[in-house]
Amino acid sequence: MKPRILIVDDDENHRIGMMTLLEEEGFDVAGAGNGREGIELLEKGAFDLVVTDYRMNEMDGMKFLKHLNANFPAVKVIMVTGFGSIKHAVEAMQQGAINYITKPVKPQKLIEAIKTVFEEEAPPDTAELDERLSKFYHFHKLVGRSKPMQRVYTKILEVAEADIPVMILGESGTGKELVARAIHDLSSRKDGPFVAVNTGAIPGELIASELFGHLKGAFTGAIADKKGKFEEAHRGTLFLDEIGTMSLPVQISLLRVLETQVIERVGSNRPIQVDVRIITATNDNLETLIQKGKFREDLYYRLNVFVIELPPLRDRRADIPYLAHYYREMFNIQLKRKVQDFDPAVLRALENYAWPGNIREFRNVILRSMLAAQKSPVIKLRHLPEEIRKPSLGKGAIVIQPGTSLADVEKKMIIETLKAVGGNKLQAANVLGISRRSLYNKLEEYGIDADSL
């Protein structure tokens, strides 16, 4: 699997230039215009390395680095500083950056610094890693034997050989890419490439270039001809995640490709024939987007041929012990640790938590807990983040009179929960066992002004 790199720089030309350079070196690259955008992308998907500028208008590089250390401790960081600002570089190294590069960034120096990161990391051989983790797999490379997951496995088997478009629905972090890979690996295209694209992580002006490729000089930063993801996926599978974020012009181009199996690179009018199976995924309600004029109905029906819905982790709590041991073994290998087990209280706490971030959040919690445990062979309750150790709100009682409608009960529970957590919507959603989006929908449905409580 290609290393994933996130470039964070508020200078668009610098950002695009670095992204293009690293893509040509074979890395999987995404870009963000400032630290806050970078955090959003890190919350949506895992990255192996972040290259961030020091000086940025919204959340500078040092604040961004401190946030990474606190919330994404496994992500390595290279800081880019202005020439002569060595004190900034030293400060960045003290805060956890593994290297720094001075501006103007020389392409060869950037490439060497990044390659050094991954050479020093020396990850376990992929085949060896798969072999050691295979004892945890319940279906292909998916972990979980709960009834909701059994239904997902059945759906995968039904559609794998059909060679038709598949749409995977589910909340963020539920493992949609793993399901797409399973479909590919069980299909007649298994010997072809599997190419995954998170369209939500690509700046809008670059999506067409990423999908269809471009010619040198087609736009600022296009320093060489480049193949798009459709060409890379020829005779294989192209997985497009977060398709609800696509602009309407790109949707039109995608519809045309689905109808003709022909693409044109940006800046060219030469048709290129492609043979690609499309699997898409979204956590948006596309029918709502259609009503708002933000998603084309004809494209929706082209993509919505066969649907697989992934359950959130809170609806498959029986799988949590399996997932915990799976990630324990994975991080034992990657971090060279020897954690043997979890205290029973830890597993109970994991099973009782609402997991708004689903598997992605679960993975990060296990990683942080293993780092906190240091040399302990057993993960204890104290090693878990506080919000998982202490999810309860106290002993306050809510009185419900007989004859109260279920809608009024639900409304009262939401109001009292919001009051108890000081109006923190994310914490309230966690306590109520629903997603943040579901909470927002209910606030609107019941006319609750959370900020005035």
C-alpha positions in Angstrom: 0.0 0.0 0.0 1.3 3.5 -0.9 2.3 5.7 2.1 -0.3 8.5 2.6 1.1 12.0 2.9 -0.8 15.2 3.8 0.6 18.5 2.6 -0.6 21.5 4.7 0.3 24.9 3.3 -1.8 28.0 2.7 0.2 28.9 -0.4 -1.8 27.2 -3.1 1.1 27.1 -5.6 3.5 25.6 -3.1 1.0 23.1 -2.0 0.0 21.9 -5.5 3.6 21.8 -6.6 4.6 19.6 -3.6 1.6 17.4 -4.1 2.3 16.9 -7.8 6.0 16.1 -7.1 5.2 13.5 -4.5 2.5 11.9 -6.6 5.0 11.4 -9.4 7.3 9.6 -6.8 4.5 7.1 -6.1 3.0 8.5 -2.9 -0.7 8.9 -2.1 -1.0 12.6 -1.4 -3.8 15.0 -0.2 -3.6 18.7 0.5 -5.0 21.2 3.0 -4.9 25.0 3.0 -4.4 25.4 6.7 -4.2 23.5 10.0 -7.9 23.3 10.6 -8.5 21.8 7.1 -5.6 19.4 7.9 -7.3 18.2 11.1 -10.5 17.6 9.3 -8.7 15.4 6.7 -6.9 13.5 9.5 -10.2 12.8 11.2 -11.6 11.4 8.0 -8.7 9.1 7.1 -5.4 7.8 8.2 -2.1 9.4 7.0 1.5 8.2 7.6 3.2 11.6 7.3 2.3 15.3 7.4 4.4 18.0 5.8 3.3 21.3 7.2 4.3 24.9 6.7 5.2 26.9 9.8 3.6 30.2 9.0 -0.1 29.9 8.1 -2.9 32.4 8.5 -5.4 30.1 10.2 -3.9 27.9 12.9 -0.1 28.1 12.4 2.1 25.1 12.0 3.2 25.0 15.7 -0.4 24.9 17.0 -1.2 22.3 14.3 1.8 20.2 15.4 0.7 20.3 19.1 -2.8 19.1 18.1 -1.3 16.2 16.1 0.8 15.2 19.1 -2.2 15.1 21.4 -4.7 13.5 19.0 -2.7 11.6 16.3 0.5 10.5 18.0 1.4 7.9 15.4 1.5 10.4 12.5 5.0 11.7 11.7 5.6 15.3 10.9 8.1 17.3 8.8 8.0 21.1 9.3 8.7 23.6 6.5 10.2 26.9 7.8 11.4 30.1 6.2 15.1 30.3 5.5 17.0 31.5 8.6 14.2 30.6 11.0 16.3 27.8 12.7 14.8 28.6 16.1 11.4 27.7 14.7 12.9 24.4 13.4 14.3 23.6 16.8 11.0 24.4 18.5 9.2 22.1 16.0 11.7 19.3 16.7 11.1 19.7 20.5 7.4 19.5 19.9 7.7 16.2 18.0 8.6 16.9 14.4 11.0 14.4 13.0 12.7 16.7 10.5 12.5 20.2 9.0 13.1 21.7 5.6 13.8 25.4 4.9 12.2 27.4 2.2 12.5 27.6 -0.8 11.9 23.9 -0.8 14.2 22.1 -3.1 12.4 19.1 -4.7 15.2 16.6 -4.3 15.7 17.6 -0.6 11.9 17.1 0.0 11.9 13.7 -1.6 15.0 12.6 0.2 13.6 13.7 3.6 10.3 11.8 3.0 12.0 8.6 1.7 14.3 8.7 4.8 11.2 8.6 7.0 9.8 5.5 5.4 13.2 3.8 5.1 13.9 4.3 8.8 10.4 3.1 9.7 11.1 -0.3 8.1 7.6 -1.6 8.5 7.0 -5.4 8.7 6.6 -7.2 5.4 3.0 -6.9 4.2 2.7 -10.7 3.8 4.0 -11.3 7.3 1.7 -8.7 8.8 -1.3 -10.3 7.0 -0.3 -13.8 8.2 -0.1 -12.7 11.8 -3.4 -10.8 11.7 -5.3 -13.4 9.7 -6.4 -15.3 12.8 -8.6 -12.3 13.6 -10.3 -12.1 10.2 -13.9 -13.4 10.1 -14.5 -12.7 6.4 -11.7 -11.9 3.9 -9.9 -9.1 5.8 -12.9 -7.9 7.7 -13.2 -8.3 11.5 -16.5 -9.0 13.1 -19.0 -11.9 13.4 -22.1 -10.0 14.7 -25.4 -10.4 12.8 -25.1 -6.9 11.2 -21.7 -7.9 9.8 -22.9 -11.3 8.6 -25.5 -9.5 6.5 -22.8 -7.3 5.0 -20.7 -10.4 4.1 -23.7 -11.9 2.4 -24.2 -8.8 0.3 -20.5 -8.8 -0.7 -20.7 -12.4 -1.9 -23.9 -11.6 -3.9 -22.4 -8.7 -5.9 -18.6 -9.5 -6.1 -18.8 -11.4 -9.4 -21.6 -9.3 -10.9 -19.2 -6.6 -12.2 -21.8 -3.8 -11.7 -21.5 -0.5 -9.8 -21.8 -0.8 -6.0 -22.7 2.0 -3.6 -21.6 1.6 0.0 -23.5 3.6 2.6 -22.4 4.2 6.2 -21.2 6.7 8.7 -17.7 8.1 8.6 -15.2 5.5 9.9 -17.2 2.4 9.4 -14.8 0.7 7.0 -16.2 1.4 3.6 -12.9 1.0 1.8 -12.3 -2.4 3.4 -15.6 -3.6 2.0 -14.8 -2.2 -1.4 -11.4 -4.1 -1.3 -13.2 -7.3 -0.4 -15.6 -6.9 -3.4 -12.6 -6.3 -5.7 -10.5 -9.2 -4.3 -13.5 -11.6 -4.7 -14.3 -10.5 -8.2 -13.0 -11.5 -11.6 -10.9 -8.3 -11.6 -8.9 -9.4 -8.5 -5.7 -9.5 -10.6 -6.2 -5.9 -11.7 -5.4 -2.7 -9.8 -7.6 -1.5 -6.9 -7.4 2.3 -6.8 -9.0 4.3 -3.9 -9.8 8.0 -4.1 -11.2 10.1 -1.2 -12.8 12.8 -3.3 -13.5 14.8 -0.1 -9.8 15.1 0.6 -9.0 16.7 -2.7 -9.4 20.4 -3.4 -12.4 21.0 -5.7 -10.2 22.5 -8.4 -8.0 19.4 -8.6 -10.6 16.6 -8.6 -11.0 16.5 -12.4 -7.2 16.3 -12.7 -7.0 13.5 -10.1 -9.7 11.4 -11.8 -8.9 12.0 -15.4 -5.3 13.1 -15.5 -3.9 16.3 -17.1 -1.3 17.5 -19.6 1.7 19.5 -18.7 0.8 23.2 -18.5 -3.0 22.6 -18.2 -3.1 24.7 -15.0 -0.8 26.2 -12.4 1.3 23.4 -10.9 0.9 21.0 -13.8 4.6 20.6 -14.3 4.3 17.3 -16.2 1.8 15.0 -17.9 -0.1 12.9 -15.4 -2.3 9.8 -15.5 -5.6 10.0 -13.7 -7.1 7.5 -11.3 -9.3 6.0 -14.1 -6.2 5.2 -16.2 -4.5 3.7 -13.1 -7.5 1.5 -12.4 -7.8 0.2 -16.0 -9.0 -3.4 -15.9 -9.5 -3.2 -12.2 -11.7 -1.3 -9.6 -11.9 2.4 -8.8 -13.3 3.2 -5.4 -14.6 6.7 -5.0 -15.3 7.7 -1.4 -17.3 10.8 -0.3 -18.9 11.2 -3.7 -21.4 13.6 -2.2 -18.6 16.2 -2.2 -18.1 16.3 -5.9 -18.9 19.5 -7.8 -21.6 19.3 -10.5 -19.2 19.8 -13.4 -17.2 16.8 -12.2 -20.4 14.8 -11.7 -21.2 15.5 -15.4 -17.8 14.2 -16.5 -18.1 11.1 -14.3 -21.6 10.4 -15.8 -20.1 10.6 -19.3 -17.3 8.2 -18.4 -19.8 5.7 -16.9 -21.8 5.8 -20.1 -18.9 5.7 -22.6 -16.0 4.2 -20.7 -13.9 7.0 -22.3 -12.0 9.8 -20.5 -10.1 12.9 -21.6 -7.3 14.3 -19.6 -7.6 18.0 -18.5 -6.1 20.1 -21.2 -6.6 17.4 -23.9 -9.3 16.4 -26.3 -7.8 13.0 -27.1 -10.2 10.2 -25.9 -8.7 7.3 -23.8 -10.7 4.0 -23.5 -10.8 2.6 -20.0 -12.3 -0.6 -18.5 -13.1 0.1 -14.8 -15.6 -1.1 -12.3 -16.9 1.7 -10.1 -17.5 1.3 -6.4 -18.7 4.5 -4.5 -19.3 5.3 -0.9 -20.9 8.2 1.0 -22.1 9.1 4.5 -24.3 11.9 2.9 -28.0 11.5 2.1 -27.7 11.7 -1.7 -31.5 12.0 -2.1 -31.5 15.1 0.0 -28.6 16.5 -2.0 -30.6 15.8 -5.2 -33.5 17.8 -3.9 -31.2 20.6 -3.1 -29.7 20.5 -6.6 -26.3 19.5 -5.4 -26.2 16.0 -6.8 -27.4 14.8 -10.2 -30.3 12.4 -10.2 -29.1 10.6 -13.4 -25.7 10.0 -11.9 -27.3 8.7 -8.7 -29.2 6.1 -10.5 -26.1 5.1 -12.5 -24.2 4.5 -9.2 -27.0 3.2 -7.1 -27.3 -0.2 -8.8 -26.5 -2.4 -5.8 -26.3 -0.9 -2.2 -24.5 -2.2 0.9 -25.2 -0.5 4.2 -22.5 -0.7 6.8 -23.6 -0.6 10.5 -22.1 1.9 12.9 -19.9 0.3 15.6 -22.5 1.1 18.3 -24.9 -1.4 16.4 -22.3 -4.2 16.4 -20.9 -4.0 20.0 -20.5 -7.8 20.0 -17.5 -7.3 17.6 -15.6 -4.9 20.0 -13.5 -7.6 21.8 -12.4 -9.0 18.4 -11.5 -5.6 17.1 -9.7 -4.7 20.3 -7.4 -7.8 20.0 -7.0 -7.3 16.3 -5.6 -3.8 16.8 -3.6 -4.9 19.8 -1.8 -7.4 17.6 -1.4 -4.9 14.8 0.2 -2.2 17.0 2.3 -4.8 18.8 3.9 -5.5 15.4 4.1 -1.9 14.3 5.3 -0.4 17.6 7.4 -3.4 18.6 5.4 -3.8 21.8 4.4 -6.9 23.8 0.9 -6.1 25.1 -0.8 -9.4 25.9 -4.3 -8.5 27.0 -6.9 -6.0 28.1 -8.2 -5.7 31.7 -11.9 -6.8 31.7 -12.9 -3.3 32.9 -11.3 -1.9 29.7 -13.4 -4.1 27.4 -16.6 -3.2 29.3 -15.7 0.5 28.9 -15.1 0.0 25.2 -18.4 -1.8 24.8 -20.3 0.9 26.7 -19.0 3.9 24.7 -21.0 5.3 21.8 -18.2 5.5 19.2 -19.3 8.4 17.1 -16.1 8.1 15.0 -16.7 4.3 14.6 -13.8 2.0 13.6 -11.5 4.9 12.9 -12.0 6.3 16.3 -11.7 2.9 17.9 -8.4 2.2 16.2 -7.0 5.5 17.4 -8.1 4.8 21.0 -6.4 1.4 21.0 -3.2 3.1 19.7 -3.2 5.9 22.2 -3.9 3.4 25.0 -1.0 1.2 24.0 1.3 4.2 23.9 0.0 5.3 27.4 0.6 1.7 28.7 4.3 2.0 27.8 5.8 -1.4 29.0 2.8 -2.7 30.7 1.7 -6.2 29.4 -2.0 -5.4 30.1 -4.1 -2.4 29.1 -5.7 -1.0 32.2 -8.7 1.4 32.6 -6.3 4.3 33.4 -4.7 3.9 29.9 -8.0 4.8 28.2 -9.0 8.4 27.3 -11.1 10.1 30.0 -14.2 10.3 27.8 -14.3 6.5 27.6 -13.4 5.8 31.2 -16.1 8.2 32.5 -19.0 8.3 30.1 -21.7 8.7 32.7 -23.3 12.0 33.5 -23.9 11.4 37.2 -26.9 10.2 39.2 -29.5 12.9 38.3 -32.9 11.5 37.5 -35.3 12.6 34.8 -39.0 12.3 35.8 -41.4 11.1 33.0 -45.1 11.2 33.7 -47.2 8.2 32.6 -49.0 9.0 29.3 -46.1 11.1 27.9 -45.6 10.5 24.2 -42.4 8.8 23.0 -41.5 12.0 21.0 -41.8 14.1 24.2 -39.7 11.6 26.1 -37.0 11.7 23.4 -37.1 15.5 23.4 -36.8 15.8 27.1 -33.9 13.3 27.2 -32.0 15.3 24.6 -32.6 18.6 26.4 -31.5 17.2 29.8 -28.5 15.5 28.3 -27.4 18.7 26.6 -27.8 20.6 29.9 -25.7 17.9 31.8 -22.8 18.2 29.4 -22.8 22.0 29.2 -24.2 22.1 25.6 -21.4 20.0 24.1 -23.2 18.4 21.2 -20.5 15.8 20.5 -20.5 14.6 24.1 -24.3 14.6 24.2 -24.5 12.5 21.0 -22.0 10.0 22.6 -24.0 9.7 25.7 -27.3 9.3 23.8 -25.7 6.6 21.6 -26.4 8.4 18.3 -24.3 10.1 15.7 -23.7 13.8 15.8 -25.6 14.2 12.5 -28.6 12.3 14.0 -28.5 14.7 17.0 -28.5 17.7 14.7 -31.5 16.3 12.8 -33.4 15.8 16.1 -32.6 19.3 17.3 -34.1 20.6 14.1 -37.1 18.2 14.3 -38.0 19.2 17.9 -37.1 22.9 17.5 -34.4 22.7 20.3 -32.0 25.7 20.5 -29.0 23.9 22.1 -27.1 27.2 22.5 -29.8 28.7 24.7 -30.0 25.8 27.2 
